[in-house]
Amino acid sequence: MTAFSTEGQSDPTVQPVPTAVVKQVDAADITLSNPKMAVISLGSNLGNRLETLQGAVDALEDTPGLRVKAVSPVYETEPWGVEADSQPSYFNAVILVKTTLPPASLLERGQAVEEAFDRVREERWGPRTIDVDIVSYADIVSGDPVLTLPHPRAHERAFVLAPWHDVDPEAQLPGAGPVAQLLAQVGRDSVLPRADLELRLPE
């Protein structure tokens, strides 16, 4: 395994946390009282993909009221929903976090990280420097159009299920069942493990 280092590089993720978010978690962050577990999917197919994924992990760890507890192996996948060879391949990973942020604030922070990496939303399924998706939050099942929980397509995406299963083999996707069973149904043919790449768990 090759360790990844960002020493000597500028941090492109410096982004102020919204004041409203800080107020919500300021007291709770001292002890992370009553934290919830959330699963976040990361993907990048533009620029230095591994560096961007690591930067996103680090930026999320720097969020008040959030701690990154596990980082999955890296997978390489072809873009979803587009013609073959029309875009570069993705590097994908999943992280498990404990957080006192409510789901809406966690979404806001994920979008702030995307903006810090110059994520452009010009077309659906378009290429992107970074994609930060909340896959699940505790056991919440919600049809809210702003943030549907769990992610409405997580159950059919091997690039989410495979890395999630790696870091939590007993995981359950709320409303859909065991991740291991869902992954067996989808299969691993569309995802390539990249054992030569590694993301660091923030210290």
KEMAR-437029 format. One line per 8 residues: number of its first residue (from 0); their letters; for each residue x, y, z of N, C-alpha, C, O. Coordinates in steps of 0.1 Angstrom, whole numbers, plus 5000, padded with zeros to 4 digits. Example, Ala and Ser with C-alpha at 12.3 -4.5 7.8 and 13.67 -1.06 7.14 Angstrom:
BEGIN
0 = as = 5132,4943,5078,5123,4955,5078,5132,4967,5078,5142,4967,5085  5128,4978,5071,5137,4989,5071,5129,5000,5079,5134,5011,5080
//
This chain:
BEGIN
0 = mtafsteg = 5008,4988,5000,5000,5000,5000,5009,5012,5000,5019,5013,5007  5005,5022,4992,5013,5034,4992,5006,5045,5000,4994,5049,4996  5012,5050,5010,5006,5061,5018,5006,5074,5010,5014,5076,5002  4996,5081,5012,4994,5094,5005,4997,5106,5014,4993,5106,5026  5005,5115,5010,5009,5126,5018,5006,5139,5011,5007,5140,4999  5001,5149,5019,4999,5162,5013,5008,5172,5019,5006,5184,5018  5019,5168,5025,5029,5177,5031,5034,5187,5021,5037,5183,5010  5034,5199,5025,5040,5209,5016,5031,5215,5006,5034,5224,4999
8 = qsdptvqp = 5018,5210,5006,5008,5214,4996,4999,5224,5003,4996,5222,5015  4994,5233,4996,4984,5242,5001,4971,5235,5003,4968,5226,4995  4963,5239,5012,4950,5232,5015,4939,5240,5008,4936,5251,5011  4933,5234,4997,4923,5241,4989,4909,5241,4996,4899,5246,4991  4908,5234,5008,4895,5232,5014,4892,5242,5025,4882,5241,5032  4901,5252,5026,4898,5262,5037,4885,5269,5033,4885,5277,5024  4875,5267,5041,4862,5272,5038,4855,5274,5052,4854,5265,5060  4851,5286,5054,4845,5289,5067,4832,5281,5069,4824,5280,5060
16 = vptavvkq = 4830,5275,5081,4818,5268,5084,4807,5278,5086,4810,5288,5094  4795,5277,5080,4785,5287,5082,4782,5289,5097,4782,5280,5105  4780,5302,5100,4777,5306,5114,4766,5298,5121,4767,5294,5132  4756,5296,5113,4744,5288,5119,4748,5274,5123,4743,5269,5133  4757,5268,5115,4761,5255,5118,4770,5255,5131,4768,5246,5140  4779,5265,5132,4787,5266,5143,4779,5267,5156,4782,5261,5166  4768,5276,5155,4760,5278,5167,4753,5265,5171,4751,5262,5183  4749,5257,5161,4741,5245,5164,4750,5235,5172,4745,5227,5180
24 = vdaaditl = 4763,5234,5168,4771,5223,5173,4781,5228,5183,4789,5219,5189  4782,5241,5186,4793,5246,5195,4794,5239,5208,4804,5234,5212  4783,5238,5215,4783,5232,5228,4784,5217,5227,4792,5211,5235  4777,5211,5218,4778,5196,5216,4791,5191,5212,4795,5180,5215  4798,5199,5205,4811,5195,5199,4821,5192,5210,4831,5185,5208  4820,5198,5222,4830,5196,5233,4830,5181,5236,4841,5176,5239  4819,5175,5237,4819,5161,5240,4813,5152,5230,4813,5140,5231  4809,5158,5218,4802,5150,5208,4790,5142,5215,4789,5130,5212
32 = snpkmavi = 4783,5149,5223,4772,5142,5230,4761,5138,5220,4757,5145,5211  4756,5126,5223,4746,5120,5214,4749,5121,5200,4740,5125,5192  4760,5116,5195,4763,5117,5181,4756,5107,5173,4752,5096,5178  4754,5109,5160,4748,5100,5151,4758,5095,5141,4767,5102,5138  4756,5082,5137,4765,5077,5126,4759,5080,5112,4747,5079,5110  4768,5085,5104,4764,5088,5090,4774,5081,5080,4786,5080,5084  4770,5078,5068,4778,5073,5058,4779,5082,5047,4768,5087,5042  4791,5086,5042,4793,5096,5032,4801,5089,5020,4811,5083,5023
40 = slgsnlgn = 4796,5091,5008,4803,5086,4996,4810,5098,4990,4805,5109,4988  4823,5095,4986,4831,5105,4979,4835,5099,4965,4838,5088,4963  4835,5108,4955,4839,5105,4942,4846,5116,4935,4842,5128,4937  4856,5113,4926,4863,5123,4919,4867,5118,4905,4873,5107,4905  4865,5125,4894,4870,5121,4882,4877,5132,4874,4878,5131,4861  4880,5143,4881,4888,5154,4874,4900,5158,4883,4899,5157,4895  4911,5162,4877,4922,5166,4884,4929,5155,4891,4929,5143,4887  4936,5158,4902,4943,5148,4910,4933,5141,4919,4930,5146,4930
48 = rletlqga = 4928,5130,4914,4916,5124,4921,4919,5120,4935,4911,5122,4944  4930,5113,4937,4933,5109,4951,4936,5120,4960,4931,5120,4972  4943,5130,4956,4945,5142,4964,4932,5149,4968,4930,5154,4979  4923,5150,4958,4910,5156,4961,4902,5148,4971,4896,5154,4980  4902,5135,4970,4895,5127,4979,4900,5129,4993,4893,5130,5003  4914,5129,4994,4920,5131,5008,4917,5144,5013,4914,5146,5025  4917,5154,5004,4913,5168,5009,4899,5169,5014,4896,5176,5024  4890,5162,5008,4876,5161,5012,4875,5155,5026,4868,5159,5035
56 = vdaledtp = 4882,5143,5028,4882,5137,5041,4887,5146,5051,4881,5147,5062  4898,5153,5049,4904,5162,5059,4895,5173,5062,4894,5178,5073  4888,5179,5051,4879,5190,5054,4867,5186,5062,4863,5194,5070  4862,5174,5060,4851,5170,5068,4855,5167,5082,4848,5171,5091  4867,5162,5084,4872,5160,5098,4874,5173,5105,4872,5174,5117  4877,5184,5098,4879,5197,5104,4865,5204,5107,4865,5215,5113  4854,5198,5104,4841,5204,5106,4837,5202,5121,4838,5191,5127  4834,5213,5128,4829,5212,5142,4817,5203,5143,4808,5203,5135
64 = glrvkavs = 4818,5194,5153,4807,5185,5154,4807,5172,5146,4797,5165,5144  4819,5169,5140,4820,5158,5131,4834,5151,5133,4844,5158,5133  4834,5138,5134,4846,5131,5134,4846,5119,5124,4836,5112,5124  4856,5118,5116,4857,5107,5107,4862,5095,5114,4873,5095,5120  4854,5084,5114,4858,5072,5122,4864,5061,5113,4871,5053,5119  4861,5061,5100,4867,5050,5092,4867,5055,5077,4858,5063,5073  4878,5051,5070,4879,5055,5056,4881,5042,5048,4889,5033,5052  4873,5040,5038,4874,5028,5030,4886,5027,5021,4893,5037,5019
72 = pvyetepw = 4888,5015,5015,4898,5015,5004,4892,5023,4992,4881,5026,4991  4901,5025,4982,4897,5033,4970,4894,5023,4959,4900,5013,4957  4883,5027,4952,4879,5019,4940,4879,5028,4928,4877,5040,4929  4882,5022,4917,4881,5029,4904,4869,5024,4896,4867,5012,4895  4860,5033,4891,4848,5030,4885,4846,5038,4872,4851,5049,4871  4838,5033,4863,4835,5041,4851,4823,5050,4855,4815,5047,4864  4822,5062,4848,4811,5071,4852,4798,5065,4850,4796,5056,4841  4789,5069,4858,4775,5064,4859,4766,5072,4849,4766,5084,4850
80 = gveadsqp = 4758,5065,4841,4748,5071,4833,4752,5079,4821,4745,5087,4816  4765,5077,4816,4770,5084,4804,4776,5073,4795,4778,5062,4798  4778,5078,4782,4784,5069,4772,4798,5065,4776,4806,5073,4783  4802,5053,4773,4816,5048,4776,4826,5057,4770,4825,5062,4759  4837,5059,4778,4849,5067,4774,4846,5082,4771,4854,5089,4766  4834,5086,4776,4831,5101,4774,4836,5109,4785,4837,5121,4784  4840,5103,4797,4846,5110,4808,4857,5101,4814,4858,5089,4812  4866,5107,4822,4876,5100,4829,4869,5091,4840,4858,5093,4844
88 = syfnavil = 4876,5080,4844,4871,5071,4854,4871,5078,4867,4878,5088,4870  4863,5073,4877,4862,5079,4890,4871,5071,4900,4873,5059,4898  4876,5078,4910,4880,5072,4922,4869,5074,4932,4864,5085,4934  4865,5063,4939,4854,5064,4949,4859,5058,4962,4867,5049,4963  4853,5063,4973,4855,5058,4986,4843,5062,4995,4835,5070,4991  4842,5055,5006,4832,5058,5016,4838,5061,5029,4848,5054,5033  4833,5070,5036,4837,5073,5050,4826,5071,5060,4814,5075,5056  4829,5067,5072,4819,5066,5083,4822,5077,5092,4834,5079,5096
96 = vkttlppa = 4812,5085,5096,4814,5096,5105,4805,5095,5117,4794,5090,5116  4809,5101,5128,4800,5104,5139,4798,5119,5140,4808,5127,5138  4786,5123,5141,4783,5138,5140,4772,5142,5149,4762,5134,5151  4773,5154,5154,4761,5160,5161,4754,5170,5152,4744,5176,5156  4759,5171,5140,4752,5180,5130,4739,5173,5126,4739,5161,5123  4728,5180,5125,4716,5175,5119,4718,5172,5104,4727,5178,5098  4710,5164,5098,4712,5161,5084,4713,5173,5075,4722,5173,5066  4705,5183,5076,4705,5194,5067,4719,5202,5068,4724,5207,5058
104 = sllergqa = 4724,5203,5080,4737,5210,5082,4748,5201,5077,4758,5206,5072  4747,5188,5078,4757,5179,5072,4757,5181,5057,4768,5181,5051  4745,5182,5051,4744,5184,5037,4751,5197,5033,4758,5198,5023  4748,5207,5041,4754,5221,5038,4769,5220,5038,4776,5226,5030  4774,5213,5048,4789,5212,5049,4795,5204,5037,4805,5208,5032  4788,5193,5033,4792,5186,5021,4793,5194,5009,4802,5194,5001  4783,5203,5007,4782,5212,4995,4793,5222,4996,4798,5226,4986  4796,5227,5008,4807,5237,5010,4820,5230,5006,4829,5237,5000
112 = veeafdrv = 4822,5218,5009,4835,5211,5005,4835,5210,4990,4846,5212,4984  4824,5206,4984,4824,5206,4969,4827,5219,4963,4835,5220,4953  4822,5230,4968,4825,5243,4963,4839,5247,4965,4845,5254,4957  4845,5242,4976,4859,5245,4979,4868,5239,4968,4879,5244,4965  4864,5228,4962,4871,5221,4952,4866,5225,4938,4869,5218,4928  4859,5236,4937,4854,5241,4924,4845,5231,4917,4846,5230,4905  4836,5224,4925,4827,5215,4918,4817,5224,4910,4812,5234,4914  4815,5220,4897,4806,5227,4888,4794,5218,4885,4796,5206,4882
120 = reerwgpr = 4782,5223,4886,4770,5215,4884,4764,5220,4871,4753,5227,4871  4770,5217,4860,4764,5221,4847,4755,5211,4840,4746,5215,4832  4757,5198,4843,4749,5188,4837,4748,5176,4847,4757,5173,4854  4736,5169,4846,4734,5157,4854,4744,5146,4849,4746,5145,4837  4750,5139,4858,4760,5129,4856,4773,5135,4850,4781,5128,4844  4774,5148,4850,4786,5154,4845,4799,5151,4853,4798,5147,4864  4811,5153,4847,4823,5151,4855,4824,5161,4866,4818,5172,4865  4831,5157,4876,4832,5166,4888,4845,5164,4895,4850,5153,4896
128 = tidvdivs = 4851,5175,4901,4863,5174,4909,4860,5166,4921,4868,5158,4926  4848,5168,4927,4845,5160,4939,4830,5159,4941,4822,5169,4938  4825,5148,4945,4811,5146,4948,4810,5141,4962,4816,5131,4966  4803,5148,4970,4801,5144,4984,4786,5141,4987,4778,5150,4986  4783,5128,4989,4769,5124,4990,4767,5118,5004,4774,5109,5008  4756,5122,5010,4752,5115,5023,4744,5102,5019,4734,5103,5013  4750,5091,5022,4743,5078,5018,4733,5075,5029,4722,5071,5025  4736,5076,5041,4726,5073,5052,4730,5081,5064,4742,5085,5066
136 = yadivsgd = 4720,5084,5072,4722,5091,5085,4714,5084,5095,4701,5084,5095  4721,5078,5105,4714,5070,5115,4705,5060,5108,4709,5054,5098  4693,5058,5113,4683,5049,5107,4672,5057,5100,4661,5052,5098  4675,5070,5097,4664,5078,5091,4660,5074,5077,4669,5071,5069  4647,5073,5075,4642,5071,5061,4633,5083,5059,4623,5085,5065  4636,5091,5049,4629,5104,5046,4629,5106,5031,4638,5104,5024  4617,5111,5026,4615,5114,5012,4617,5129,5009,4612,5133,4999  4623,5136,5019,4625,5151,5017,4633,5153,5004,4643,5147,5002
144 = pvltlphp = 4627,5161,4994,4634,5163,4981,4647,5170,4982,4656,5168,4974  4649,5177,4993,4662,5184,4995,4673,5174,4999,4684,5175,4994  4669,5165,5008,4679,5155,5012,4671,5142,5014,4665,5140,5025  4670,5133,5004,4664,5120,5006,4673,5111,5013,4684,5109,5009  4668,5104,5023,4676,5095,5031,4668,5082,5032,4656,5081,5035  4676,5071,5030,4690,5071,5025,4690,5075,5011,4680,5078,5005  4702,5077,5005,4704,5081,4991,4696,5072,4982,4697,5060,4983  4687,5077,4974,4678,5069,4966,4684,5059,4957,4677,5050,4953
152 = raherafv = 4696,5061,4953,4702,5051,4944,4714,5043,4950,4721,5036,4943  4716,5044,4963,4727,5038,4970,4726,5022,4968,4736,5016,4967  4714,5017,4969,4712,5003,4969,4716,4996,4955,4718,4984,4955  4718,5004,4945,4721,4998,4932,4735,5003,4927,4738,5000,4915  4743,5009,4936,4756,5014,4932,4767,5006,4938,4769,5008,4951  4774,4998,4931,4785,4990,4936,4796,4999,4942,4803,4996,4951  4798,5011,4936,4809,5020,4940,4805,5026,4954,4814,5032,4960  4793,5025,4958,4790,5028,4972,4790,5016,4981,4796,5016,4992
160 = lapwhdvd = 4783,5005,4976,4782,4993,4985,4795,4986,4987,4797,4982,4999  4804,4985,4977,4816,4978,4979,4825,4984,4990,4829,4977,4999  4828,4997,4989,4837,5003,4999,4830,5004,5013,4836,5002,5023  4817,5006,5013,4809,5006,5026,4810,4992,5032,4813,4991,5044  4809,4982,5025,4810,4968,5030,4824,4965,5036,4825,4958,5045  4834,4971,5029,4848,4969,5034,4850,4974,5048,4856,4968,5056  4844,4986,5051,4846,4992,5064,4836,4988,5074,4838,4990,5086  4825,4983,5070,4814,4978,5079,4806,4967,5073,4796,4969,5068
168 = peaqlpga = 4812,4954,5074,4806,4943,5068,4791,4940,5073,4784,4933,5066  4788,4945,5085,4775,4942,5090,4765,4954,5088,4754,4954,5093  4769,4963,5080,4761,4975,5077,4747,4972,5072,4745,4962,5064  4738,4981,5075,4724,4980,5070,4721,4993,5063,4724,5004,5068  4715,4992,5051,4710,5004,5044,4695,5006,5049,4687,4997,5045  4692,5016,5056,4678,5018,5061,4668,5016,5050,4668,5022,5040  4658,5007,5053,4647,5005,5044,4650,4996,5033,4641,4992,5025  4663,4991,5031,4667,4983,5020,4673,4970,5024,4673,4960,5017
176 = gpvaqlla = 4679,4969,5036,4685,4957,5041,4700,4957,5042,4706,4967,5041  4706,4945,5044,4720,4944,5046,4728,4948,5034,4725,4944,5023  4739,4956,5036,4747,4960,5025,4753,4948,5018,4755,4948,5006  4757,4938,5026,4763,4926,5020,4754,4920,5010,4758,4915,4999  4741,4919,5013,4731,4913,5004,4729,4922,4992,4727,4916,4981  4728,4935,4994,4726,4944,4983,4738,4943,4973,4736,4943,4961  4750,4942,4979,4762,4941,4970,4762,4928,4963,4766,4928,4951  4758,4917,4969,4757,4905,4962,4748,4905,4950,4751,4899,4940
184 = qvgrdsvl = 4737,4913,4951,4727,4914,4940,4733,4922,4929,4731,4919,4917  4740,4933,4933,4745,4942,4923,4758,4936,4916,4760,4938,4904  4767,4930,4924,4779,4925,4919,4790,4935,4919,4788,4947,4921  4803,4930,4918,4814,4939,4919,4821,4941,4905,4832,4946,4904  4814,4936,4894,4820,4937,4881,4824,4951,4877,4833,4953,4869  4816,4961,4882,4818,4975,4877,4828,4983,4886,4830,4995,4883  4834,4976,4896,4843,4984,4904,4856,4977,4905,4857,4964,4906  4867,4984,4904,4881,4979,4905,4888,4983,4917,4890,4995,4919
192 = pradlelr = 4891,4974,4926,4898,4978,4938,4912,4984,4934,4919,4978,4926  4916,4995,4940,4929,5001,4938,4938,4999,4950,4939,5008,4958  4944,4987,4952,4952,4984,4963,4965,4992,4964,4971,4993,4974  4968,4999,4953,4980,5007,4952,4977,5021,4957,4987,5029,4959  4965,5024,4960,4961,5038,4965,4956,5036,4979,4950,5026,4983  4958,5047,4987,4953,5047,5001,4950,5060,5006,4957,5070,5004  4938,5061,5013,4934,5074,5019,4938,5073,5034,4936,5062,5040  4942,5084,5040,4946,5084,5054,4934,5087,5062,4926,5096,5059
200 = lpe = 4933,5081,5074,4923,5084,5084,4929,5096,5091,4940,5095,5097  4922,5107,5092,4927,5119,5099,4931,5116,5113,4924,5108,5120  4942,5121,5118,4946,5119,5132,4939,5127,5142,4941,5126,5154
//
